[in-house]
Amino acid sequence: MVKTIAVLGGGYAGLRVVKCLTHKKVDARIILINKNKYHYESTQLHEVAVGNKEPSDISFDIRAALPDSVDLIVDAVTSIDRENHRVMLQESDPVEYDYLVNALGFESESFGIKGVAEHSLSFNDIDSALAVRAHIERTLARYATSHDQNDLHILVCGAGFTGIELLGELIERIPEWTRQYSLPEGGITVDCIEAGKKILPMLPENLSSWAVKYLTDHGIKIHSGTPITEVRAGSVLSNDTEFPGNIIIWTTGVQGSHVICDSGYSQKRNRVVVENDLRVKDHPDEFLIGDVAAVPDPDSGRFYPTTAQIAVAQADCAASNLAALLDGRPTSDFHFSSVGTVCSLGPGSGVAAIDELGHWKFKGHKVGLLKRIVNDRSVLELAHVKEMLASR
Ligand SMILES: Cc1cc2nc3c(=O)[nH]c(=O)nc-3n(C[C@H](O)[C@H](O)[C@H](O)COP(=O)(O)OP(=O)(O)OC[C@H]3O[C@@H](n4cnc5c(N)ncnc54)[C@H](O)[C@@H]3O)c2cc1C
């Protein structure tokens, strides 16, 4: 009897698993379930959020990219009935599986801070990125009649990777908004509020300080060592300090999909600790990969960070292990060696530490190009998921 593999989520990890499984010509029925009929590049959502890119620039139709042999169900997973091997969907009938690959990705995380959900906006898909853009543009346009300075104040909460890359895109966009809404020159201000003392700690010191200088030279005020304690309508509080602003964007971090806790997994921030071969303890037919998985790094003893680069590598490992299980062979452990870290600061600049072929450090305009190269090589075999799938 042919086995059924259900792959949940058509992001980096989910699509890559499908691609590898079809490449390996496994003897199984493959069903991909994704809530949209399109794939979007999560790594570029911040560019859509400020209007430097359109949704069509960072997305493509999944069906057109999939081999005919793969079944696609466009629906939202609501939960997984793990005992009975069934995926519960919002609109369609449950889907039964023999093997499950859960790659449902990330959602924004509020860390329980008061007022975040009510008074700030975050982006974790195309719709929420467009909602951020609409809010910014509506608020800036309102200044013509409100003359409220706070309508021109943008507060970015969090200076992690997403926050910093967003700041870079804002630098690029602000002159255009100033012209578009006939605003006073220098009227739009951006404050970034971050709990940590060090910005971009994953990069070497000279690169992270170069990035901070680049942003501050372009008018961004970065308040590090400033933990946010509350978000209110029109301001962000750090204990007794109040930052006023009517555009509040929340980028402090992510958690895994809510489907994880809705399905009864033992989890922390909707992430499940998996075994070294990416399966779930006591559920040998389930793989968790990408941002829903907490994967131990045997070298450091810590968990790997959640990045697209690592999600894609996990997908390769999960697909190999699925093929092994179908053939009755043993599974292999996940190992990862990083290509490097690239942080863009808008389309024309950035910082990068590349680990391959020696340790290279880059800053400035070369990084825009480098991001494409690194992305093309690793994750972005990502930018070209569509072509990869098509050129089996
Ligand atoms: C602004 C930004 C920039 C980033 N830049 C980088 C970078 O430069 N390099 C890097 O390596 N990483 C980067 N990351 C991190 C990276 O985007 C994530 O680690 C990566 O997207 C995780 O891949 P995934 O496949 O697990 O999840 P996702 O890419 O989130 O894919 C999940 C998929 O599941 C679908 N889905 C979700 N819920 C449901 C449901 N209930 N039912 C059905 N389908 C569902 C979604 O629509 C989506 O298609 C960035 C993240 C952000 C937000």
The ligand as a Gaussian input file, in Angstrom:
#p B3LYP/6-31G(d) Opt

LIG

0 1
 C       11.714000      40.324000       7.762000
 C       12.457000      39.017000       7.908000
 C       13.713000      38.877000       7.331000
 C       14.402000      37.665000       7.447000
 N       15.627000      37.547000       6.842000
 C       16.282000      36.364000       6.861000
 C       17.513000      36.187000       6.154000
 O       18.047000      37.122000       5.532000
 N       18.104000      34.961000       6.179000
 C       17.541000      33.897000       6.847000
 O       18.098000      32.790000       6.792000
 N       16.366000      34.030000       7.526000
 C       15.724000      35.227000       7.559000
 N       14.521000      35.361000       8.227000
 C       13.954000      34.202000       8.952000
 C       13.203000      33.310000       7.971000
 O       12.269000      34.062000       7.229000
 C       12.481000      32.166000       8.695000
 O       13.404000      31.498000       9.513000
 C       11.922000      31.201000       7.638000
 O       10.885000      31.840000       6.928000
 C       11.396000      29.909000       8.266000
 O       10.960000      29.074000       7.227000
 P        9.704000      28.095000       7.438000
 O        9.543000      27.347000       6.159000
 O        9.871000      27.361000       8.711000
 O        8.469000      29.057000       7.689000
 P        7.693000      30.187000       6.740000
 O        8.669000      30.724000       5.778000
 O        7.089000      31.034000       7.755000
 O        6.644000      29.304000       5.992000
 C        5.503000      28.776000       6.638000
 C        4.436000      28.525000       5.597000
 O        3.323000      27.915000       6.253000
 C        2.127000      28.562000       5.872000
 N        1.192000      28.459000       7.000000
 C        1.295000      29.068000       8.201000
 N        0.274000      28.703000       9.007000
 C       -0.484000      27.854000       8.286000
 C       -1.665000      27.112000       8.581000
 N       -2.285000      27.188000       9.766000
 N       -2.168000      26.305000       7.627000
 C       -1.553000      26.213000       6.402000
 N       -0.445000      26.882000       6.087000
 C        0.090000      27.688000       7.013000
 C        2.547000      29.998000       5.586000
 O        1.629000      30.638000       4.715000
 C        3.908000      29.791000       4.928000
 O        3.783000      29.567000       3.552000
 C       13.811000      36.575000       8.151000
 C       12.548000      36.731000       8.736000
 C       11.865000      37.922000       8.616000
 C       10.488000      38.068000       9.217000

